Amino acid sequence: MADNLPTEFDVVVVGTGLPESIIAAACARSGQRVLHVDSRNYYGGNWASFSFSGLLSWIKENQQKADLSDECEDWRKLILEDEEAIPLSSKDKTIQHVEDFCFGDQDSAEGVEEAGALPKLHVPGALAAQGESPGPEKESPAVEGIPLGSQGSPAVEGIPLGSQESPAVEGIPLGSQESPAVEGIPLGSQGSPAVEEASPGSEKENAAVESPGEEPQSCSEAARAAAGDGAGAAPGPGAAPSTADGDSAPQPAKTEAAPSENAAQEPKKITYSQIVREGRRFNVDLVSKLLYSRGLLIDLLIKSNVSRYAEFKNATRVLAFREGKVEQVPCSRADVFNSRQLTMVEKRMLMKFLTFCLDYEQHPEEYQEHESSTFAEFLQTRKLTPSLQHFILHSIAMVAQTESSTLEGLQATKKFLQCLGRYGNTPFLFPLYGQGEIPQCFCRLCAVFGGIYCLRHAVRCLVLDRASGRCKAIVDQFGQRISANYFIVEDSYLSESTCTNVCYRQISRAVLITDQSVLNTDSEQQVSILTVPPLEPAMAAVRVIELCSSTMTCMKDTYLVHLTCPSTKTAREDLEPVVQKLFNLNTEKETENEELEKPRVLWAVYFNMRDSSGVEKSSYAGLPSNVYVCSGPDSALGNDCAVKQAETIFREMFPAEEFCPPPPNPEDIIYDEDEIEPEESGLNNSPETKPETSAEESSSEGGAAVTKEE
């Protein structure tokens, strides 16, 4: 329980978003004593992913905006005369203008229960107001001192990081025996399902400290098992394919190929009651991002070996919206020469320009006189056709038409091209089960190296020592004082008085569930990214990411569509014009032929999210030097901002320590005598050896062995 928490730590981290989780992992890895708390009952903060029922609870919570009651109203009495309290906010104000719409028969879902839902009796700590915990299946099993590698990777299909090339057929394992620092858990290995089916209670036995906020976490893997995502559970009607125990690696590839046989058929009619029933098949991200294959986050995942806790799927295509139509953009050399929409002259023009962008620094005379121009104006001087200019500006560089300079456009184009071919024919990867998996992976690494986790554990204030001007402790909701040397606080926890001088930006977000892809092809299993140019001069370009069921984020025969742009108005006002261009919002049968060709929206939610990135620490009033603020998600496609921020803060605290070094080689670990005895007697059941064994078995069964890229 919380009253059993130690009273002294080296680092206290408040909030479990991506930057905070990376910092917590880096600190624990360098030997610091870490306490990681969050007042929410799920991991990730605004980086989280929810099941459909969890998302509905989150929507209700943010529409009501009920303030949390103080469990310890007299905490101010704990502040001494020579101390000062910096109150923290108990109310999350980062989400606004939440509007959800159902375009089907909502009444038909009354009384429908979610398939595979755990009995409420098993979650005694659930919020009474909601009846259940939002997104319990996403509350990481990574939290309670689980030994490194014990969980394996809960993927049905995907690409472990550290591989050099992607396989011809997605879903084939890429386990590596030669490079322990980067090997992933091979897909479909015999060890993975066994780990997945481990009883939820076993995690509690390994808990360093059991907090009231952690009880639902023990249900995480069981929830996934119930959802049929690889633990051998029987799928419900209309469910995505599941993998039974011991399935070999090619099995997921077979399930992926099957839908293409019916691609020409009309899309199946999906009802709202089906969505509710199959709600655990959904993993809906609050923030929509992709990972650049040579980006900072991928490099960090490989270097720290956190990649062993997750699996990834290639984004399969980059799309463009031009003249009212969606079309595929040729990215790689092979795509360019195989493209039927480009003439031979255009192909040569495009290849020549892309080749120039790869080493543009070596030819400054080509762009120096245009440095003061926008990238769009620079493209007009390169003798490119209008269609090529559109592809490069909106689908390859993906920069603003009127704001981005020539150098920014060239840098973005070069980054795109450098990421091609590492794992597939696009530069992007997407984590299976959603973006919310990534913070949980780093939380798991922190827990492995001794970090203590408490969810539903609010912090009332920071305690400032007036003599030194430094923060010396926190006071939690139970009135306990916990001392530390450094404090990391997520921006949303700071009070209004602290943030008086801060000017925040906003992000407009929409999440849609649709019945077909925006661009139908032979294969239904596509992960697509599309940038829609501004429909009006004052509006921003809208980024659209469409996910298929094989990403484990939606049920079979549906697509999950994320729309994101910087806010100018409310999210609905910003994004609904784009939704109307791409999708059919009509529920009546009598619709025009043009509308019938568009994907039909089954359900939608719009909301605005605070963008606190880029705020200088000096903007916050009265924060001591040993308190560091982490921002929430930004509107960019990648995660570079979060990784840079985490590394900068870590280096300020511990300049002599390495940031997230590779894990030690098991052969180099020296054990104490008491730890060796159980091993010699054959009683050591530590799961640490399981992933390695399964990796070797899988590789010997035909998995492609690869080495780390130099």
GULUMLUM-944045 format. One record per residue (C-alpha): residue in three letters; z, x, y. Coordinates in steps of 0.1 Angstrom, whole numbers. Example, Ala and Ser with C-alpha at 12.3 -4.5 7.8 and 13.67 -1.06 7.14 Angstrom:
> ALA, 78, 123, -45
> SER, 71, 137, -11
***
This chain:
> MET, 0, 0, 0
> ALA, -3, 10, 36
> ASP, 34, 18, 40
> ASN, 28, 45, 14
> LEU, 3, 63, 35
> PRO, 11, 99, 44
> THR, 22, 103, 81
> GLU, 2, 135, 88
> PHE, -35, 143, 85
> ASP, -59, 168, 100
> VAL, -85, 142, 109
> VAL, -83, 104, 114
> VAL, -116, 86, 114
> VAL, -118, 50, 127
> GLY, -149, 31, 116
> THR, -172, 36, 86
> GLY, -206, 37, 102
> LEU, -231, 65, 94
> PRO, -220, 92, 119
> GLU, -183, 86, 111
> SER, -189, 87, 74
> ILE, -209, 120, 77
> ILE, -181, 136, 98
> ALA, -155, 124, 73
> ALA, -174, 139, 44
> ALA, -180, 172, 62
> CYS, -143, 174, 72
> ALA, -130, 167, 36
> ARG, -156, 191, 22
> SER, -142, 219, 44
> GLY, -107, 212, 32
> GLN, -93, 190, 59
> ARG, -69, 161, 51
> VAL, -89, 130, 61
> LEU, -78, 94, 67
> HIS, -107, 70, 70
> VAL, -99, 34, 81
> ASP, -118, 4, 92
> SER, -106, -30, 104
> ARG, -135, -47, 87
> ASN, -134, -56, 50
> TYR, -168, -39, 43
> TYR, -182, -5, 47
> GLY, -208, 6, 72
> GLY, -199, -14, 104
> ASN, -232, -22, 121
> TRP, -250, 0, 94
> ALA, -239, -23, 66
> SER, -260, -44, 41
> PHE, -250, -78, 29
> SER, -258, -102, 1
> PHE, -272, -135, 13
> SER, -238, -152, 11
> GLY, -222, -122, 28
> LEU, -247, -124, 56
> LEU, -240, -161, 61
> SER, -203, -153, 64
> TRP, -211, -125, 89
> ILE, -232, -149, 109
> LYS, -205, -175, 110
> GLU, -179, -148, 120
> ASN, -201, -136, 149
> GLN, -210, -170, 161
> GLN, -173, -180, 163
> LYS, -161, -147, 177
> ALA, -125, -155, 168
> ASP, -100, -129, 179
> LEU, -78, -112, 154
> SER, -41, -120, 156
> ASP, -17, -91, 160
> GLU, 3, -85, 128
> CYS, 26, -62, 148
> GLU, 30, -75, 183
> ASP, 58, -51, 193
> TRP, 39, -19, 185
> ARG, 43, -9, 222
> LYS, 80, -4, 215
> LEU, 70, 26, 193
> ILE, 56, 45, 223
> LEU, 81, 70, 236
> GLU, 88, 78, 273
> ASP, 67, 110, 273
> GLU, 38, 92, 256
> GLU, 11, 69, 267
> ALA, -8, 43, 247
> ILE, -46, 39, 248
> PRO, -51, 4, 233
> LEU, -81, -1, 209
> SER, -100, -34, 207
> SER, -93, -58, 179
> LYS, -125, -78, 187
> ASP, -160, -66, 179
> LYS, -183, -73, 208
> THR, -214, -54, 197
> ILE, -232, -84, 183
> GLN, -245, -113, 205
> HIS, -268, -143, 206
> VAL, -268, -149, 168
> GLU, -292, -177, 158
> ASP, -302, -185, 122
> PHE, -328, -210, 111
> CYS, -337, -225, 77
> PHE, -372, -237, 73
> GLY, -366, -254, 40
> ASP, -345, -283, 28
> GLN, -310, -270, 35
> ASP, -292, -301, 21
> SER, -307, -293, -13
> ALA, -285, -262, -14
> GLU, -252, -281, -11
> GLY, -231, -275, -42
> VAL, -253, -247, -54
> GLU, -233, -217, -65
> GLU, -244, -181, -63
> ALA, -255, -168, -97
> GLY, -232, -140, -110
> ALA, -206, -146, -83
> LEU, -172, -133, -92
> PRO, -144, -159, -94
> LYS, -125, -161, -61
> LEU, -93, -155, -82
> HIS, -104, -119, -86
> VAL, -104, -113, -48
> PRO, -69, -121, -37
> GLY, -73, -103, -4
> ALA, -103, -123, 8
> LEU, -102, -138, 42
> ALA, -87, -172, 40
> ALA, -109, -186, 68
> GLN, -141, -176, 49
> GLY, -129, -182, 14
> GLU, -146, -150, 3
> SER, -153, -115, 15
> PRO, -186, -109, 33
> GLY, -208, -87, 12
> PRO, -182, -76, -15
> GLU, -209, -61, -36
> LYS, -217, -37, -8
> GLU, -181, -25, -3
> SER, -186, 8, -19
> PRO, -171, 20, -51
> ALA, -172, 53, -33
> VAL, -138, 49, -18
> GLU, -110, 57, -39
> GLY, -110, 94, -50
> ILE, -137, 89, -77
> PRO, -146, 123, -92
> LEU, -178, 138, -81
> GLY, -208, 124, -100
> SER, -187, 98, -118
> GLN, -207, 69, -105
> GLY, -242, 81, -111
> SER, -269, 64, -91
> PRO, -271, 27, -95
> ALA, -309, 25, -93
> VAL, -333, 6, -115
> GLU, -362, 26, -101
> GLY, -367, 52, -74
> ILE, -371, 88, -65
> PRO, -342, 112, -66
> LEU, -343, 136, -37
> GLY, -349, 173, -41
> SER, -382, 167, -59
> GLN, -413, 183, -47
> GLU, -439, 157, -53
> SER, -438, 120, -62
> PRO, -450, 108, -96
> ALA, -482, 90, -101
> VAL, -463, 59, -111
> GLU, -432, 50, -92
> GLY, -401, 47, -113
> ILE, -407, 77, -134
> PRO, -376, 100, -132
> LEU, -378, 133, -113
> GLY, -346, 149, -126
> SER, -343, 186, -120
> GLN, -323, 209, -143
> GLU, -332, 241, -124
> SER, -317, 232, -91
> PRO, -282, 217, -94
> ALA, -279, 215, -56
> VAL, -307, 189, -54
> GLU, -309, 172, -87
> GLY, -308, 134, -87
> ILE, -296, 112, -115
> PRO, -329, 105, -134
> LEU, -339, 69, -134
> GLY, -333, 50, -165
> SER, -313, 78, -181
> GLN, -289, 69, -208
> GLY, -260, 79, -187
> SER, -268, 57, -157
> PRO, -263, 23, -173
> ALA, -232, 34, -190
> VAL, -217, 45, -157
> GLU, -229, 13, -141
> GLU, -210, -8, -167
> ALA, -177, 10, -162
> SER, -150, -15, -158
> PRO, -141, -22, -121
> GLY, -105, -16, -128
> SER, -111, 20, -138
> GLU, -118, 29, -102
> LYS, -83, 18, -92
> GLU, -67, 42, -116
> ASN, -83, 71, -96
> ALA, -71, 58, -62
> ALA, -53, 84, -41
> VAL, -37, 57, -21
> GLU, -42, 20, -27
> SER, -45, 0, 5
> PRO, -45, -37, 10
> GLY, -81, -34, 23
> GLU, -94, -19, -8
> GLU, -89, -45, -35
> PRO, -123, -61, -32
> GLN, -139, -27, -37
> SER, -131, -26, -74
> CYS, -155, -55, -78
> SER, -185, -36, -63
> GLU, -201, -23, -95
> ALA, -193, -55, -114
> ALA, -210, -75, -86
> ARG, -241, -54, -90
> ALA, -239, -58, -128
> ALA, -236, -96, -123
> ALA, -266, -94, -101
> GLY, -286, -79, -129
> ASP, -296, -47, -111
> GLY, -294, -23, -139
> ALA, -262, -30, -157
> GLY, -276, -52, -184
> ALA, -267, -86, -171
> ALA, -289, -115, -180
> PRO, -311, -125, -150
> GLY, -311, -160, -137
> PRO, -342, -181, -131
> GLY, -366, -164, -107
> ALA, -345, -133, -108
> ALA, -358, -97, -103
> PRO, -362, -77, -135
> SER, -331, -60, -147
> THR, -326, -29, -169
> ALA, -306, -32, -200
> ASP, -285, -4, -214
> GLY, -304, 25, -228
> ASP, -338, 15, -213
> SER, -362, 44, -210
> ALA, -376, 55, -177
> PRO, -410, 39, -179
> GLN, -395, 4, -182
> PRO, -393, -1, -144
> ALA, -429, 9, -140
> LYS, -439, -19, -164
> THR, -420, -45, -144
> GLU, -436, -33, -112
> ALA, -471, -35, -127
> ALA, -466, -70, -140
> PRO, -468, -89, -106
> SER, -503, -74, -99
> GLU, -517, -96, -126
> ASN, -508, -127, -107
> ALA, -516, -114, -73
> ALA, -546, -137, -68
> GLN, -525, -168, -76
> GLU, -510, -189, -49
> PRO, -474, -178, -38
> LYS, -447, -197, -57
> LYS, -428, -222, -36
> ILE, -393, -209, -30
> THR, -366, -233, -20
> TYR, -335, -227, 0
> SER, -313, -236, -30
> GLN, -331, -208, -50
> ILE, -323, -183, -22
> VAL, -286, -194, -23
> ARG, -285, -192, -61
> GLU, -301, -158, -62
> GLY, -281, -146, -31
> ARG, -268, -115, -48
> ARG, -304, -102, -52
> PHE, -305, -98, -14
> ASN, -292, -67, 4
> VAL, -299, -74, 40
> ASP, -295, -45, 64
> LEU, -280, -51, 99
> VAL, -300, -21, 112
> SER, -336, -15, 100
> LYS, -346, 21, 95
> LEU, -366, 44, 72
> LEU, -360, 80, 63
> TYR, -385, 106, 73
> SER, -391, 127, 41
> ARG, -386, 159, 61
> GLY, -360, 144, 85
> LEU, -325, 156, 92
> LEU, -309, 130, 70
> ILE, -330, 138, 39
> ASP, -323, 175, 44
> LEU, -285, 168, 47
> LEU, -286, 145, 16
> ILE, -302, 173, -4
> LYS, -281, 201, 10
> SER, -248, 184, 4
> ASN, -259, 169, -30
> VAL, -250, 134, -17
> SER, -285, 124, -28
> ARG, -270, 121, -64
> TYR, -254, 89, -53
> ALA, -285, 70, -42
> GLU, -321, 64, -52
> PHE, -351, 59, -29
> LYS, -385, 43, -29
> ASN, -416, 53, -10
> ALA, -429, 33, 19
> THR, -463, 26, 4
> ARG, -484, 18, 34
> VAL, -486, 20, 72
> LEU, -501, -11, 89
> ALA, -516, -18, 123
> PHE, -519, -51, 142
> ARG, -552, -52, 161
> GLU, -573, -80, 175
> GLY, -550, -106, 158
> LYS, -553, -90, 123
> VAL, -532, -68, 101
> GLU, -550, -38, 86
> GLN, -540, -7, 67
> VAL, -540, 26, 85
> PRO, -554, 57, 67
> CYS, -527, 84, 70
> SER, -534, 112, 46
> ARG, -567, 132, 42
> ALA, -575, 112, 10
> ASP, -568, 79, 28
> VAL, -591, 88, 57
> PHE, -620, 97, 34
> ASN, -615, 67, 12
> SER, -612, 42, 41
> ARG, -639, 16, 44
> GLN, -629, 5, 78
> LEU, -638, 38, 95
> THR, -673, 51, 99
> MET, -682, 86, 89
> VAL, -681, 97, 125
> GLU, -647, 82, 131
> LYS, -634, 99, 100
> ARG, -644, 133, 113
> MET, -630, 125, 147
> LEU, -597, 115, 132
> MET, -594, 145, 109
> LYS, -602, 168, 138
> PHE, -576, 153, 160
> LEU, -549, 153, 133
> THR, -556, 189, 124
> PHE, -552, 198, 161
> CYS, -518, 179, 163
> LEU, -504, 199, 133
> ASP, -505, 232, 154
> TYR, -509, 219, 189
> GLU, -485, 246, 202
> GLN, -510, 272, 193
> HIS, -536, 256, 217
> PRO, -518, 249, 249
> GLU, -551, 249, 268
> GLU, -560, 216, 250
> TYR, -531, 196, 265
> GLN, -515, 215, 294
> GLU, -534, 197, 321
> HIS, -524, 164, 306
> GLU, -487, 171, 304
> SER, -479, 147, 333
> SER, -500, 119, 317
> THR, -490, 94, 291
> PHE, -500, 100, 255
> ALA, -523, 69, 257
> GLU, -542, 85, 286
> PHE, -544, 118, 268
> LEU, -560, 100, 237
> GLN, -587, 86, 260
> THR, -598, 121, 269
> ARG, -602, 132, 233
> LYS, -634, 112, 226
> LEU, -617, 89, 201
> THR, -629, 53, 195
> PRO, -606, 25, 206
> SER, -596, 17, 170
> LEU, -586, 53, 164
> GLN, -567, 55, 196
> HIS, -548, 23, 185
> PHE, -541, 37, 151
> ILE, -528, 70, 164
> LEU, -507, 55, 193
> HIS, -490, 26, 175
> SER, -491, 35, 137
> ILE, -489, 73, 135
> ALA, -471, 85, 166
> MET, -454, 51, 171
> VAL, -446, 58, 207
> ALA, -445, 36, 238
> GLN, -479, 30, 254
> THR, -468, 33, 290
> GLU, -437, 55, 288
> SER, -443, 83, 263
> SER, -457, 116, 277
> THR, -484, 136, 261
> LEU, -459, 161, 246
> GLU, -437, 134, 231
> GLY, -468, 118, 215
> LEU, -480, 151, 201
> GLN, -445, 159, 187
> ALA, -442, 125, 171
> THR, -477, 128, 155
> LYS, -469, 163, 142
> LYS, -436, 150, 127
> PHE, -455, 122, 110
> LEU, -481, 145, 95
> GLN, -455, 171, 83
> CYS, -437, 144, 64
> LEU, -468, 133, 45
> GLY, -471, 143, 8
> ARG, -435, 154, 2
> TYR, -426, 123, -18
> GLY, -457, 101, -15
> ASN, -487, 92, 6
> THR, -466, 81, 36
> PRO, -439, 100, 55
> PHE, -411, 75, 47
> LEU, -385, 67, 21
> PHE, -363, 36, 18
> PRO, -329, 36, 0
> LEU, -327, 11, -29
> TYR, -301, -16, -22
> GLY, -305, -11, 15
> GLN, -297, 12, 44
> GLY, -260, 3, 39
> GLU, -259, 26, 9
> ILE, -262, 58, 29
> PRO, -228, 56, 48
> GLN, -212, 47, 14
> CYS, -226, 78, -2
> PHE, -210, 100, 24
> CYS, -177, 80, 20
> ARG, -179, 88, -17
> LEU, -182, 125, -10
> CYS, -152, 124, 13
> ALA, -132, 105, -13
> VAL, -142, 131, -40
> PHE, -127, 159, -18
> GLY, -94, 140, -12
> GLY, -102, 116, 17
> ILE, -81, 85, 18
> TYR, -98, 51, 26
> CYS, -83, 19, 39
> LEU, -104, -12, 47
> ARG, -90, -42, 66
> HIS, -67, -16, 83
> ALA, -67, -21, 120
> VAL, -56, 6, 145
> ARG, -37, -8, 175
> CYS, -37, 23, 198
> LEU, -41, 60, 202
> VAL, -9, 78, 213
> LEU, -14, 103, 241
> ASP, 11, 131, 247
> ARG, 14, 133, 285
> ALA, 26, 169, 285
> SER, -4, 184, 266
> GLY, -29, 156, 275
> ARG, -40, 154, 238
> CYS, -39, 125, 214
> LYS, -11, 131, 189
> ALA, -11, 100, 167
> ILE, -23, 64, 160
> VAL, -3, 33, 155
> ASP, -17, 10, 129
> GLN, -14, -28, 123
> PHE, 18, -23, 103
> GLY, 35, -3, 131
> GLN, 32, 30, 112
> ARG, 26, 62, 133
> ILE, 1, 86, 117
> SER, -3, 120, 133
> ALA, -34, 141, 133
> ASN, -51, 170, 151
> TYR, -84, 152, 157
> PHE, -95, 116, 160
> ILE, -130, 101, 156
> VAL, -134, 66, 169
> GLU, -165, 44, 166
> ASP, -176, 30, 200
> SER, -170, -7, 191
> TYR, -133, 0, 187
> LEU, -128, 11, 223
> SER, -113, -14, 247
> GLU, -131, -28, 278
> SER, -109, -7, 301
> THR, -120, 25, 284
> CYS, -157, 15, 286
> THR, -157, 2, 322
> ASN, -182, 28, 334
> VAL, -205, 27, 303
> CYS, -239, 12, 306
> TYR, -251, 0, 272
> ARG, -286, -8, 260
> GLN, -293, -36, 235
> ILE, -314, -39, 204
> SER, -332, -71, 194
> ARG, -332, -78, 157
> ALA, -346, -104, 134
> VAL, -345, -107, 96
> LEU, -369, -131, 78
> ILE, -372, -141, 42
> THR, -409, -149, 35
> ASP, -429, -160, 5
> GLN, -457, -134, 7
> SER, -468, -102, 23
> VAL, -483, -99, 58
> LEU, -512, -81, 40
> ASN, -519, -92, 5
> THR, -533, -66, -19
> ASP, -536, -62, -57
> SER, -500, -50, -59
> GLU, -472, -72, -46
> GLN, -447, -44, -47
> GLN, -454, -29, -13
> VAL, -430, -14, 13
> SER, -448, -16, 47
> ILE, -442, -5, 82
> LEU, -461, -22, 110
> THR, -459, -17, 148
> VAL, -470, -46, 169
> PRO, -481, -35, 204
> PRO, -465, -53, 234
> LEU, -480, -89, 237
> GLU, -472, -88, 274
> PRO, -469, -59, 299
> ALA, -432, -64, 304
> MET, -424, -65, 266
> ALA, -417, -37, 242
> ALA, -436, -29, 210
> VAL, -420, -44, 179
> ARG, -414, -25, 147
> VAL, -418, -45, 115
> ILE, -406, -33, 81
> GLU, -415, -54, 51
> LEU, -396, -49, 19
> CYS, -405, -61, -16
> SER, -382, -71, -45
> SER, -385, -37, -62
> THR, -364, -22, -33
> MET, -335, -43, -47
> THR, -331, -61, -13
> CYS, -346, -95, -21
> MET, -353, -118, -50
> LYS, -385, -119, -69
> ASP, -415, -136, -52
> THR, -400, -131, -17
> TYR, -402, -104, 9
> LEU, -375, -93, 34
> VAL, -389, -86, 68
> HIS, -370, -67, 96
> LEU, -382, -68, 132
> THR, -367, -44, 158
> CYS, -373, -37, 194
> PRO, -354, -26, 225
> SER, -340, -58, 242
> THR, -354, -72, 274
> LYS, -340, -108, 268
> THR, -322, -124, 238
> ALA, -334, -114, 204
> ARG, -351, -147, 198
> GLU, -370, -146, 231
> ASP, -381, -110, 224
> LEU, -392, -114, 188
> GLU, -402, -150, 182
> PRO, -437, -145, 198
> VAL, -444, -117, 173
> VAL, -430, -138, 144
> GLN, -454, -167, 154
> LYS, -483, -143, 155
> LEU, -477, -129, 120
> PHE, -460, -158, 101
> ASN, -462, -195, 96
> LEU, -431, -213, 109
> ASN, -442, -248, 102
> THR, -424, -268, 75
> GLU, -448, -297, 74
> LYS, -476, -297, 49
> GLU, -502, -305, 75
> THR, -510, -271, 90
> GLU, -542, -255, 101
> ASN, -561, -233, 78
> GLU, -553, -203, 98
> GLU, -516, -210, 95
> LEU, -519, -215, 57
> GLU, -532, -179, 53
> LYS, -501, -165, 69
> PRO, -468, -159, 50
> ARG, -444, -188, 53
> VAL, -409, -181, 67
> LEU, -382, -195, 45
> TRP, -352, -184, 65
> ALA, -346, -164, 97
> VAL, -318, -149, 118
> TYR, -320, -134, 153
> PHE, -293, -113, 170
> ASN, -288, -87, 196
> MET, -269, -54, 187
> ARG, -254, -30, 211
> ASP, -271, 4, 213
> SER, -244, 29, 223
> SER, -265, 60, 215
> GLY, -269, 86, 243
> VAL, -236, 77, 260
> GLU, -219, 109, 273
> LYS, -182, 113, 264
> SER, -174, 117, 301
> SER, -185, 81, 306
> TYR, -154, 68, 287
> ALA, -123, 66, 309
> GLY, -92, 84, 299
> LEU, -101, 98, 265
> PRO, -83, 131, 255
> SER, -103, 161, 245
> ASN, -94, 158, 208
> VAL, -108, 122, 206
> TYR, -145, 120, 198
> VAL, -166, 88, 201
> CYS, -194, 80, 176
> SER, -222, 56, 186
> GLY, -236, 27, 167
> PRO, -272, 24, 155
> ASP, -300, 32, 179
> SER, -335, 16, 181
> ALA, -353, 46, 167
> LEU, -370, 44, 132
> GLY, -352, 75, 118
> ASN, -316, 86, 116
> ASP, -318, 119, 134
> CYS, -295, 107, 163
> ALA, -266, 99, 139
> VAL, -270, 132, 120
> LYS, -272, 153, 152
> GLN, -241, 135, 166
> ALA, -221, 141, 135
> GLU, -230, 178, 133
> THR, -222, 183, 170
> ILE, -188, 167, 168
> PHE, -179, 186, 136
> ARG, -189, 219, 151
> GLU, -168, 212, 182
> MET, -138, 206, 160
> PHE, -143, 233, 134
> PRO, -168, 260, 148
> ALA, -160, 284, 119
> GLU, -167, 260, 91
> GLU, -201, 252, 75
> PHE, -214, 217, 80
> CYS, -216, 198, 46
> PRO, -222, 229, 25
> PRO, -236, 226, -10
> PRO, -211, 216, -37
> PRO, -196, 243, -58
> ASN, -212, 252, -91
> PRO, -191, 237, -119
> GLU, -193, 271, -138
> ASP, -177, 288, -108
> ILE, -146, 265, -106
> ILE, -114, 282, -117
> TYR, -90, 256, -132
> ASP, -52, 258, -134
> GLU, -37, 262, -168
> ASP, -24, 226, -169
> GLU, -59, 214, -162
> ILE, -74, 235, -190
> GLU, -50, 223, -217
> PRO, -63, 187, -219
> GLU, -99, 200, -220
> GLU, -91, 223, -249
> SER, -74, 195, -268
> GLY, -105, 173, -264
> LEU, -87, 147, -242
> ASN, -106, 154, -210
> ASN, -126, 123, -204
> SER, -137, 132, -169
> PRO, -170, 116, -161
> GLU, -181, 147, -141
> THR, -202, 160, -170
> LYS, -219, 127, -177
> PRO, -246, 128, -150
> GLU, -256, 164, -160
> THR, -258, 155, -196
> SER, -279, 124, -189
> ALA, -302, 144, -167
> GLU, -309, 169, -195
> GLU, -314, 141, -220
> SER, -338, 123, -197
> SER, -357, 154, -189
> SER, -361, 162, -226
> GLU, -375, 126, -231
> GLY, -404, 132, -208
> GLY, -389, 132, -173
> ALA, -408, 155, -149
> ALA, -387, 186, -142
> VAL, -392, 200, -107
> THR, -375, 226, -85
> LYS, -363, 225, -49
> GLU, -390, 230, -23
> GLU, -387, 263, -5
***
